[in-house]
Amino acid sequence: MTFHKSPLFLAAILAVGLACAFTVSDAGVRWIWADRPAIAAGLVVLAAAYLLALYLQQRKAVRARNRD
């Protein structure tokens, strides 16, 4: 499986997207997590964990392929 078809890659992209999300209203553009930046930091950490898991999964698959 290639990385762009992995559910881990999709989860990482969604977590980063949520961390960078903005709202637009009559008052202007506002970062969703302006009142709670810890949530955005948690989402970034979660995305990093997903990407690390994806990397390890791909590395394991490549090593298994090279053994054959």
FIDRENNU-741003 format. One record per residue: z, x, y of N, C-alpha, C in turn; residue in one letter. Coordinates in Angstrom, 2 decimals. Layout:
+---------+---------+---------+---------+---------+---------+---------+---------+---------+--------+
:     n_z :     n_x :     n_y :    ca_z :    ca_x :    ca_y :     c_z :     c_x :     c_y : residu :
+---------+---------+---------+---------+---------+---------+---------+---------+---------+--------+
:       Z :       X :       Y :       Z :       X :       Y :       Z :       X :       Y :      A :
...
+---------+---------+---------+---------+---------+---------+---------+---------+---------+--------+
//
This chain:
+---------+---------+---------+---------+---------+---------+---------+---------+---------+--------+
:     n_z :     n_x :     n_y :    ca_z :    ca_x :    ca_y :     c_z :     c_x :     c_y : residu :
+---------+---------+---------+---------+---------+---------+---------+---------+---------+--------+
:    0.00 :    0.85 :   -1.18 :    0.00 :    0.00 :    0.00 :    0.00 :    0.90 :    1.24 :      M :
:   -0.84 :    0.58 :    2.18 :   -0.86 :    1.34 :    3.42 :    0.24 :    0.84 :    4.35 :      T :
:    0.63 :    1.68 :    5.29 :    1.78 :    1.33 :    6.12 :    1.55 :    0.09 :    6.96 :      F :
:    0.32 :   -0.15 :    7.43 :    0.08 :   -1.30 :    8.30 :    0.08 :   -2.62 :    7.55 :      H :
:    0.11 :   -2.59 :    6.21 :    0.22 :   -3.82 :    5.43 :    1.64 :   -4.06 :    4.94 :      K :
:    2.53 :   -3.16 :    5.25 :    3.91 :   -3.24 :    4.78 :    4.72 :   -4.23 :    5.61 :      S :
:    5.57 :   -5.03 :    4.97 :    6.46 :   -5.92 :    5.72 :    7.45 :   -5.13 :    6.59 :      P :
:    7.77 :   -3.91 :    6.20 :    8.66 :   -3.09 :    7.02 :    8.02 :   -2.75 :    8.36 :      L :
:    6.72 :   -2.50 :    8.36 :    6.01 :   -2.19 :    9.60 :    6.01 :   -3.41 :   10.52 :      F :
:    5.76 :   -4.57 :    9.97 :    5.78 :   -5.80 :   10.76 :    7.17 :   -6.04 :   11.35 :      L :
:    8.20 :   -5.84 :   10.56 :    9.56 :   -6.04 :   11.06 :    9.88 :   -5.05 :   12.18 :      A :
:    9.43 :   -3.82 :   12.05 :    9.66 :   -2.83 :   13.10 :    8.95 :   -3.21 :   14.39 :      A :
:    7.72 :   -3.65 :   14.29 :    6.96 :   -4.06 :   15.48 :    7.62 :   -5.26 :   16.15 :      I :
:    8.08 :   -6.22 :   15.36 :    8.75 :   -7.40 :   15.93 :   10.06 :   -7.00 :   16.61 :      L :
:   10.82 :   -6.09 :   16.03 :   12.08 :   -5.66 :   16.63 :   11.83 :   -4.95 :   17.97 :      A :
:   10.82 :   -4.10 :   18.02 :   10.48 :   -3.43 :   19.28 :   10.00 :   -4.44 :   20.31 :      V :
:    9.18 :   -5.39 :   19.86 :    8.70 :   -6.43 :   20.77 :    9.83 :   -7.26 :   21.35 :      G :
:   10.80 :   -7.61 :   20.52 :   11.96 :   -8.35 :   21.02 :   12.79 :   -7.52 :   21.99 :      L :
:   12.92 :   -6.24 :   21.72 :   13.70 :   -5.38 :   22.61 :   13.03 :   -5.25 :   23.98 :      A :
:   11.71 :   -5.35 :   24.02 :   10.96 :   -5.18 :   25.28 :   10.54 :   -6.51 :   25.90 :      C :
:   11.08 :   -7.61 :   25.43 :   10.64 :   -8.93 :   25.87 :   11.07 :   -9.25 :   27.30 :      A :
:   10.19 :   -9.97 :   27.99 :   10.44 :  -10.40 :   29.37 :   10.20 :  -11.90 :   29.48 :      F :
:   10.83 :  -12.50 :   30.47 :   10.56 :  -13.90 :   30.79 :    9.98 :  -13.96 :   32.20 :      T :
:    9.17 :  -14.96 :   32.42 :    8.57 :  -15.16 :   33.73 :    8.95 :  -16.56 :   34.20 :      V :
:    9.49 :  -16.64 :   35.41 :    9.87 :  -17.94 :   35.98 :    9.54 :  -17.92 :   37.47 :      S :
:    9.94 :  -18.97 :   38.15 :    9.72 :  -19.02 :   39.59 :   10.50 :  -17.91 :   40.32 :      D :
:   11.60 :  -17.47 :   39.72 :   12.41 :  -16.41 :   40.31 :   11.78 :  -15.03 :   40.12 :      A :
:   10.81 :  -14.93 :   39.23 :   10.14 :  -13.65 :   38.99 :   10.22 :  -13.24 :   37.54 :      G :
:    9.86 :  -12.00 :   37.29 :    9.87 :  -11.45 :   35.94 :   11.25 :  -10.86 :   35.67 :      V :
:   11.78 :  -11.15 :   34.48 :   13.12 :  -10.67 :   34.14 :   13.16 :  -10.23 :   32.68 :      R :
:   13.81 :   -9.11 :   32.44 :   14.01 :   -8.62 :   31.08 :   14.97 :   -9.56 :   30.38 :      W :
:   14.65 :   -9.99 :   29.17 :   15.48 :  -10.97 :   28.46 :   16.90 :  -10.44 :   28.25 :      I :
:   17.05 :   -9.17 :   27.98 :   18.36 :   -8.62 :   27.64 :   19.06 :   -8.00 :   28.84 :      W :
:   18.76 :   -8.42 :   30.06 :   19.37 :   -7.84 :   31.25 :   20.89 :   -7.98 :   31.23 :      A :
:   21.39 :   -9.09 :   30.70 :   22.83 :   -9.31 :   30.65 :   23.48 :   -8.67 :   29.43 :      D :
:   22.68 :   -8.35 :   28.42 :   23.20 :   -7.81 :   27.16 :   22.31 :   -6.66 :   26.66 :      R :
:   22.35 :   -5.52 :   27.30 :   21.51 :   -4.40 :   26.87 :   21.88 :   -3.86 :   25.49 :      P :
:   23.08 :   -4.13 :   25.02 :   23.48 :   -3.67 :   23.69 :   22.63 :   -4.33 :   22.60 :      A :
:   22.21 :   -5.55 :   22.83 :   21.35 :   -6.23 :   21.86 :   20.00 :   -5.52 :   21.78 :      I :
:   19.45 :   -5.15 :   22.93 :   18.17 :   -4.43 :   22.94 :   18.32 :   -3.08 :   22.25 :      A :
:   19.41 :   -2.40 :   22.49 :   19.64 :   -1.11 :   21.83 :   19.76 :   -1.30 :   20.32 :      A :
:   20.42 :   -2.36 :   19.91 :   20.52 :   -2.67 :   18.48 :   19.17 :   -2.95 :   17.86 :      G :
:   18.31 :   -3.65 :   18.59 :   16.97 :   -3.92 :   18.08 :   16.14 :   -2.64 :   17.95 :      L :
:   16.31 :   -1.73 :   18.89 :   15.61 :   -0.45 :   18.81 :   16.11 :    0.36 :   17.61 :      V :
:   17.41 :    0.35 :   17.38 :   17.98 :    1.04 :   16.22 :   17.48 :    0.40 :   14.93 :      V :
:   17.42 :   -0.93 :   14.90 :   16.90 :   -1.64 :   13.74 :   15.44 :   -1.26 :   13.48 :      L :
:   14.64 :   -1.20 :   14.53 :   13.24 :   -0.81 :   14.39 :   13.13 :    0.61 :   13.85 :      A :
:   13.98 :    1.51 :   14.34 :   13.97 :    2.89 :   13.85 :   14.34 :    2.94 :   12.36 :      A :
:   15.29 :    2.11 :   11.95 :   15.68 :    2.07 :   10.54 :   14.53 :    1.55 :    9.68 :      A :
:   13.84 :    0.54 :   10.14 :   12.68 :    0.02 :    9.41 :   11.59 :    1.08 :    9.29 :      Y :
:   11.34 :    1.80 :   10.37 :   10.30 :    2.84 :   10.34 :   10.71 :    4.00 :    9.43 :      L :
:   11.98 :    4.35 :    9.42 :   12.45 :    5.39 :    8.51 :   12.28 :    4.95 :    7.06 :      L :
:   12.65 :    3.70 :    6.77 :   12.48 :    3.18 :    5.41 :   11.00 :    3.16 :    5.01 :      A :
:   10.14 :    2.80 :    5.94 :    8.70 :    2.80 :    5.67 :    8.20 :    4.21 :    5.40 :      L :
:    8.65 :    5.17 :    6.18 :    8.26 :    6.56 :    5.98 :    8.69 :    7.06 :    4.61 :      Y :
:    9.94 :    6.79 :    4.25 :   10.44 :    7.23 :    2.95 :    9.69 :    6.56 :    1.80 :      L :
:    9.36 :    5.29 :    1.98 :    8.60 :    4.56 :    0.95 :    7.21 :    5.16 :    0.78 :      Q :
:    6.54 :    5.46 :    1.89 :    5.20 :    6.04 :    1.82 :    5.25 :    7.45 :    1.23 :      Q :
:    6.25 :    8.22 :    1.59 :    6.38 :    9.57 :    1.06 :    6.60 :    9.56 :   -0.44 :      R :
:    7.41 :    8.61 :   -0.90 :    7.66 :    8.48 :   -2.34 :    6.38 :    8.10 :   -3.07 :      K :
:    5.59 :    7.21 :   -2.49 :    4.34 :    6.79 :   -3.11 :    3.34 :    7.93 :   -3.18 :      A :
:    3.26 :    8.74 :   -2.15 :    2.33 :    9.88 :   -2.13 :    2.75 :   10.92 :   -3.16 :      V :
:    4.03 :   11.17 :   -3.26 :    4.51 :   12.14 :   -4.24 :    4.24 :   11.66 :   -5.67 :      R :
:    4.41 :   10.37 :   -5.90 :    4.14 :    9.81 :   -7.23 :    2.65 :    9.91 :   -7.57 :      A :
:    1.78 :    9.69 :   -6.59 :    0.35 :    9.80 :   -6.78 :   -0.08 :   11.24 :   -7.07 :      R :
:    0.58 :   12.19 :   -6.40 :    0.22 :   13.60 :   -6.58 :    0.68 :   14.15 :   -7.93 :      N :
:    1.67 :   13.55 :   -8.53 :    2.15 :   14.01 :   -9.84 :    1.17 :   13.68 :  -10.95 :      R :
:    0.40 :   12.64 :  -10.77 :   -0.53 :   12.21 :  -11.82 :   -1.73 :   13.10 :  -11.95 :      D :
+---------+---------+---------+---------+---------+---------+---------+---------+---------+--------+
//
